[in-house]
Amino acid sequence: MFEIVLSLCLVANPETCETRLLPVGAVDCAQAMARAEEIAPDWGAALRASAFDCVARPESGRVFEEAAPGVYVHRGQVEDVTPDNLGDVANIGFIIGDDSVAVIDAGGSRAVGEAVYLAVRQVTDKPITHMILTHMHPDHVMGAAVMVEAGAQIVGHRKLGQALAARAETYETAFARLMGAGFIGSRVPEVGEGIGERAEVDLGGRVLDLVAWETAHSESDVTVFDRKTATLFTGDLVFDAHSPALDGSVLGWLRVLEAMGMPEPARIVPGHGGPVLEWPEGAADLRRYLEVLRDETRAAVSQGLRLGEAIETVGQGEAGRWALFDLFHKRNVTAAFTELEWE
């Protein structure tokens, strides 16, 4: 099979360029060139694209393991976004049905999204029909456009589109700063109407159950349950090894953890760490952290501590148990304090 590659350069700095892929999946170069003309995106005024080149399909460069029959998972690196990792810091999966494929999350850059597309193509040439985004955070969504160009429909929470639109400029600016040239061509995807409460995705002989949850880790959390293998993709409703990040409601998150194990999964794929854990054991550390965050924040509020004082004391017993604790924990205390001081 053949794909199209092109060089994208910054108009303001023409020497800063990156090679990017268009997911054409053609049997020959003539077909690939025709398909590229159809799907080539508008890269925007800040970028200049070169002529297309037709190449034999490259390797993915991302490792996916088969966690269950037809269910593939990739473990993102447990670290902050850097130019070296290109935003490959969140777990990603894909599920293959008789007729088509669903990809679950897409990484923090177009480069990661391209690698995911190529990883799928190393296993199957069935069409990618669904790009499921478990929530709004940029380390999970920036590669989604690649799957859309390959023919997928974005599926997510009913609040996902509004949340991404409101934060698009902030997310893109922040990730461009963290990644440098490796972020070229990446963007927040456009999302249509999402899931109200529940939805089914039929891949042919394989049905995925999607649930849109109340505000928990974020305001747009969705889980994906594969009926065939009882595999549950939790998104960032479960963290393992990587410090939890609270961008929603600590009370809502604890309620969701109580509710989301029905039907009982044979295994879960968390948003970070793992990449495959048992249930409910795999969420035990996260549950403890959230309970400590809730209880110690409540105590700080009842003692009349100010937010700045609470940040220095709440949850410090958890510090040695999580990677990136210093990067995320103070923000978590701030979010929890803001929520709980008005109970």
WOZI-V999820 format. One record per backbone hydrogen bond with DSSP energy under -1.0 kcal/mol. NH is the residue of the N-H (numbers start at 1). CO is the residue of the C=O. Records with the same first field share a line. If there is no record, write none. Layout:
# WOZI-V999820
NH->CO  CO
This chain:
# WOZI-V999820
2->26
3->55
4->22
5->53
6->20
8->18
9->48
10->16
11->46
16->13
18->8
20->6
22->4
24->22
26->2
32->28
33->29
34->30
35->31
36->32
37->33
38->34
39->35
40->36
47->44
48->9
50->7
53->5
55->3
57->1
65->73
67->65  71
68->71
71->68
72->94
73->65
74->92
77->88
79->77
86->82
88->85
89->87
91->271
92->74
93->104
94->72
95->102
96->70
97->100
98->204
99->203
100->203
101->127
102->95
103->130
104->93
105->132
106->140
108->87
113->109
114->110
115->111
116->112
117->113
118->114
119->115
120->116
121->117
122->118
123->120
124->120
129->101
130->101
131->153
132->103
133->155
140->137
142->138
143->107
144->141
146->143
148->144
149->145
150->146
151->148
152->147
153->129
155->131
158->195
160->157
163->159
164->160
165->161
166->162
167->163
168->164
171->167
172->168
173->169
174->170
175->171
176->172
177->173
178->174
179->175
180->176
182->179
183->180
184->181
186->183
195->156
199->210
201->208
203->206
208->201
209->225
210->199
211->223
212->197
213->221
216->218
222->134
223->211
224->233
225->209
226->231
227->207
230->226
232->267
233->224
234->269
237->234
238->235
240->272
242->240
243->323
247->217
249->216
253->249
254->250
255->251
256->252
257->253
258->254
259->255
260->256
266->230
267->230
268->277
269->232
271->235  238
277->268
282->278
283->280
284->281
287->283
288->284
289->285
290->286
291->287
292->288
293->289
294->290
295->291
296->292
297->293
298->294
299->295
300->296
301->297
302->298
303->299
304->301
305->300
310->306
311->307
313->310
314->310
316->313
318->315
319->316
321->318
323->241
328->324
329->325
332->328
333->329
334->330
335->331
336->332
337->333
338->334
339->335
340->336
341->337
343->340
